[in-house]
Amino acid sequence: MTIKCREIIHVLENYAPPRFALADDPIGLQLGHPNQIIERLFVALEMDDEVLREALDFGAQMIVVHHTPFFKPFKQMREDSFHNRVVLDMIRHRMALYTAHTNLDCVRGGVNDVLAERLGIKETEILEPLNENTTSAGLGRIGMLPEPMTVKALADCTAEALGNGNVRFCGDPKTMIQRVAVCGGTGAFLMLYAVQKGAQAFVTADVKHHEALQALDMGLCMIDGGHYATERPAMSVLARHLATHLEGVEIREAQRCTDPFRS
C-alpha cells in the first residue's frame, strides 16, 4: 500500500489540529512535498545530528518533531550552525519534516494530558483555554492526585515517572498537596491560572529564580521536571497513534536523549 506525505499529514492534523496552535507558531509541513511517497516515518521530540543519523539509518523519508529547527527564522544557512546543518542534511537526503508544536500541547490527548496521566493526576481540566470559542483545548491541565502527598513526595514521583534525576522543587518539603497543575515545557507563565483554579503545586519546566519566588509568594509550590522530560512521553503516544492509523508505513521513535542536562 502506497502512502503519500499528505495522508500522514491528514492523520497528524486530525490528532492535533493546526487551529489549536498559538499565533505565529511555525507548525505543519516545513520540508518536503505533500505527494512524496513515505514508507518509513521517524518520530522525535527534536532534532540534532545524532537524531538525524538515527532517522537516516532507519531509512526514514519523513520526520515528525515537536521542536522544529525552524522555530526562529534563519538569516543564513551555514554548515557550522547547529540548526542549519541539520536542515541542510535533511534537504540533501530529500526528507520531509512535519512539526506539531503548540497544537500538540493544547489538544486533548496531547503533551499535557500525557504528562498528567504519567503523574497519576485525575479529573483533569484545561488550565488556560485557547479562547472563548475553543474551551475544549488549551494550555496546561489541572486535576487531583488520588491521595494527598507532600510536595517532596510529588517531586520524587515526578523524577521517577519521567526518568529525570534533575527534578527540583520550591516550597516546604512537608507541604501536603492534592490539587496539581501541569504544563509540559516552559509553563511558569501559567502560574496565576494555576492559583486561581486552586492548585497547590505546579509541575512544569524551565522555572526561573524570580518565578519561583513569585509562586511561593502566592502559596504555590513549583516542581521543575525538565523541559525534555515533561514533553518526551507525548512523542511515544503520538508514534503509537500514527502506527494504528497508517497501515503500510513503518514507524520508529527516536531513542537518543537530547536533554542537555545531567545529574
C-alpha positions in Angstrom: 0.0 0.0 0.0 1.4 3.4 -1.1 1.2 6.2 1.4 1.8 9.8 0.5 3.1 12.5 2.8 -0.3 14.4 2.7 -2.1 11.3 4.0 0.3 11.2 7.0 -0.4 14.9 7.5 -4.1 14.2 7.5 -3.7 11.7 10.4 -1.5 14.2 12.2 -3.8 17.1 11.9 -6.9 15.0 12.9 -4.9 14.2 16.1 -3.5 17.8 16.7 -5.5 20.3 14.6 -3.4 23.3 13.4 -6.1 25.6 14.6 -5.1 24.8 18.2 -1.6 26.2 17.6 -0.7 29.6 19.2 -0.3 32.6 16.9 2.9 32.7 14.8 3.9 29.2 15.9 5.7 27.5 13.0 4.0 24.2 12.5 3.0 21.9 9.7 5.0 20.6 6.7 8.3 22.5 6.6 10.4 20.4 4.3 9.4 18.1 1.5 6.3 17.7 -0.8 2.8 16.6 0.1 2.8 14.0 -2.7 6.1 12.4 -1.6 5.9 8.6 -1.0 6.6 7.7 2.6 7.4 4.2 3.6 9.3 4.9 6.8 8.4 7.6 9.3 10.5 8.7 12.2 9.2 10.5 15.3 11.3 12.6 17.6 10.9 15.4 20.2 13.6 17.4 18.4 16.5 17.2 16.0 20.2 17.1 16.3 23.0 15.4 14.3 22.6 12.1 16.2 18.8 12.0 16.0 19.1 12.7 12.2 21.6 9.9 12.0 19.1 7.5 13.7 16.5 8.6 11.2 18.8 8.1 8.2 20.0 4.7 9.5 16.3 3.7 9.7 15.8 4.8 6.2 13.1 7.4 7.1 11.8 9.6 4.3 9.8 11.8 6.8 10.4 13.0 10.3 7.7 14.3 12.8 9.0 16.6 15.6 7.7 18.7 18.4 10.6 21.2 18.4 11.3 22.5 14.9 14.7 23.8 13.8 12.6 26.5 12.1 11.3 27.9 15.4 13.4 31.1 14.7 13.8 32.5 11.2 17.1 31.6 9.5 19.3 34.5 8.4 21.9 32.3 6.8 22.4 28.6 6.0 25.9 27.6 7.3 27.4 24.2 7.8 28.9 25.3 11.1 25.5 26.2 12.6 23.7 23.6 14.7 20.2 24.0 13.2 21.3 25.0 9.8 23.4 21.8 9.4 20.5 19.5 10.4 18.2 21.2 7.9 20.8 21.1 5.1 21.4 17.4 5.7 17.6 16.7 5.6 17.4 18.6 2.3 20.3 16.6 0.8 18.5 13.4 1.7 15.2 14.7 0.4 13.5 14.2 3.7 10.1 15.7 4.7 9.8 17.4 8.0 6.5 18.0 9.8 6.2 19.9 13.1 3.4 19.6 15.7 4.2 22.1 18.5 1.7 24.1 20.5 -1.2 22.4 18.8 0.1 19.1 20.3 0.4 20.9 23.6 -3.1 22.2 23.6 -5.1 19.3 22.2 -6.8 16.8 24.4 -4.6 13.7 24.5 -1.5 15.7 23.7 1.5 16.8 25.7 -0.2 18.0 28.8 -2.7 15.2 29.2 0.1 12.6 28.7 2.1 14.4 31.4 -0.9 14.5 33.8 -1.5 10.8 33.2 2.1 9.9 33.9 1.9 11.7 37.2 -1.4 10.0 38.2 -3.4 13.2 38.1 -7.1 12.5 37.6 -10.3 14.6 36.8 -8.2 17.0 34.7 -9.5 20.2 33.1 -7.7 22.7 30.9 -5.7 25.3 32.8 -6.0 28.1 30.2 -8.5 27.5 27.3 -7.4 28.8 23.9 -10.2 31.3 23.7 -13.9 31.7 24.5 -14.9 29.8 21.4 -12.4 26.9 21.9 -12.8 25.7 25.5 -12.0 22.1 24.7 -8.3 22.8 24.0 -5.7 25.0 25.7 -2.5 25.2 27.7 -1.8 23.2 30.8 -4.0 20.9 32.8 -5.2 20.8 36.4 -6.6 17.9 38.4 -6.4 15.8 41.6 -3.9 13.3 42.9 -5.6 10.1 44.1 -4.3 10.8 47.6 -2.7 13.8 49.3 1.1 13.7 49.4 3.9 16.1 50.3 5.4 18.3 47.7 8.7 16.4 48.2 7.0 13.1 47.5 5.4 14.5 44.3 8.8 15.8 43.2 10.3 12.3 43.8 7.3 10.7 41.9 7.9 13.2 39.0 11.5 12.2 38.8 10.7 8.5 38.7 7.7 8.9 36.3 9.7 11.0 33.9 13.1 9.3 34.3 14.7 12.6 35.2 17.2 12.8 38.0 17.4 16.6 37.8 13.9 17.4 39.2 13.9 20.3 41.6 11.1 22.0 43.6 10.4 25.0 45.7 8.3 25.1 48.8 8.3 23.5 52.2 9.0 19.8 51.5 6.4 18.7 54.1 3.6 20.8 52.5 0.6 18.5 51.8 -0.9 18.8 48.3 -3.6 17.1 46.2 -4.7 19.6 43.6 -1.9 19.8 41.0 -1.5 21.8 37.7 0.9 20.7 35.0 2.3 22.2 31.8 4.9 20.4 29.7 7.9 22.5 28.7 8.1 26.2 29.7 5.0 26.9 31.7 5.6 29.1 34.7 3.8 31.9 32.9 0.6 30.0 33.7 1.1 30.1 37.5 -1.6 32.7 38.1 -4.1 30.5 36.3 -3.0 27.6 38.5 -3.5 29.6 41.7 -6.9 30.9 40.5 -8.0 27.3 39.9 -6.9 26.1 43.3 -3.6 24.4 42.5 -1.4 23.7 45.4 1.6 22.6 43.2 2.5 23.2 39.6 4.7 20.7 37.6 6.3 22.4 34.6 9.9 23.2 33.4 12.4 26.0 32.9 11.4 27.7 36.2 13.4 30.8 36.8 14.6 32.2 40.1 12.2 35.1 40.3 9.3 33.0 39.0 9.8 30.5 41.9 9.8 33.4 44.4 6.6 34.8 42.9 5.0 31.3 43.1 5.9 31.0 46.7 4.5 34.4 47.5 1.2 33.2 46.0 1.3 30.0 48.1 2.1 27.8 45.1 4.8 25.1 45.2 6.7 24.7 41.9 8.2 21.4 40.6 10.6 21.8 37.7 10.6 18.4 35.9 12.8 19.5 33.0 11.8 20.6 29.5 12.8 17.4 27.7 11.4 15.1 30.4 7.9 16.7 30.6 7.4 16.6 26.9 9.1 13.5 25.7 6.4 11.0 26.8 3.9 12.5 24.4 6.0 11.6 21.4 5.6 7.9 22.3 1.9 8.3 22.4 1.9 10.1 19.1 4.0 7.4 17.5 1.6 4.7 18.7 -1.3 6.7 17.3 0.3 7.0 13.9 1.1 3.3 13.9 -2.6 2.4 14.4 -3.7 4.8 11.6 -1.1 4.3 9.0 -1.1 0.8 7.5 1.8 0.2 5.3 4.2 2.8 6.9 7.0 1.6 9.2 7.3 3.9 12.2 10.2 4.3 14.6 10.7 6.6 17.6 14.0 8.3 18.3 16.0 6.6 21.1 18.6 9.3 21.6 18.0 11.5 24.6 18.6 15.1 23.6 18.2 16.5 27.2 21.4 18.6 27.6 21.3 18.4 31.4 22.7 15.6 33.6 22.6 14.9 37.3 
